[in-house]
Amino acid sequence: MSLPAPSLAASAPRRFDDPRFMVPVALGALYILWGSTYLGIRYAVASFPPFLLAGMRFLVAGGLLLALLRLRGVPLPSARQWRNAAVTGFWLLGLGNGLVCYAEQEVASGVAAVAVASMPLFMAVFAGLRGNWPTRLEAAGIALGFVGVVVLNLGGQLSGSPLAALALVAAAAAWAWGSVWSKHHEMPPGAMNTAAQMLTGAGALVVLGGLHGESLPAWSAIQPASLFALGYLVVFGSLFGFSAYLYVLKHARPALATSYAYVNPPVAVGFGALIAGERLGLVEFAGMATILAGVCLITLRRQRRRA
């Protein structure tokens, strides 16, 4: 008696369930999507005011993500978790993303990405203020990175836009502080944390937009490219981008999940050059190389300590 032939569907490897296959896919998507958001912001601020632009982006994305999670039966955060998400959302999205949108009214998207790459330097400093002082190698990385920030601000585009330069440095510092603060407080679990931060951060951005005197433009004044960029930021930058990040964070080492800090600046520079014709000078490239070298020193030292 012969045995039945095995089902092809049953014997085929389930590649989409295999982290060995999905982690590189999600990581590549994260590099491209988050690297391209800087150019998306540059197009969107041509029609929308900066803080309200970011507020609309995270209100829509956070609302869609919350609705999806509730349909899957995920419980809502507790009152304390909502409060902590609101604080983190203010620092990360309200100031961290809102100030980037503000700066990109004046500077190229690639320059903004290079400046924001200094975020891990501020994170190391803030971690030290909470008692986790940096080692000599980490301190050297911090010093080298801040030299790159100074180089970036003394020459090139940022030297002619002092408010934009200040906004980008403040954005990196705010994102770092919010990240450090959130590690010491109870946050909503999993993707609900992202949804809660998006919604509360959107509220903070609307308030900041009101304080800045912003108002939404008339429909006839909105450029098609700006409207498309806003949709891209909502769907690909927020929903897909954060989903890819959460997947990598769950299935890979933290250093691999946060490697976007190295990759996003050159990706943003490439998108800006290919699509928008942006050009960076030697000063910007020297600043980018110095900042990323400092970030590499900090990350390498942390990996040695974990090992």
Secondary structure, 3 states (H helix, E strand, C coil): CCCCCCCHHHHCCCHHHCHHHHHHHHHHHHHHHHHHHHHHHHHHCCCCCHHHHHHHHHHHHHHHHHHHHHHCCCCCCCHHHHHHHHHHHHHHHHHHHHHHHHHCCCCCHHHHHHHHCCHHHHHHHHHHHCCCCCCHHHHHHHHHHHHHHHHHHHCCHHHHCHHHHHHHHHHHHHHHHHHHHHCCCCCCCCHHHHHHHHHHHHHHHHHHHHHCCCCCCCHHHCCHHHHHHHHHHHHHHHHHHHHHHHHHHHHCCHHHHCCHHHHHHHHHHHHHHHHCCCCCCHHHHHHHHHHHHHHHHHHHHHHHHHC
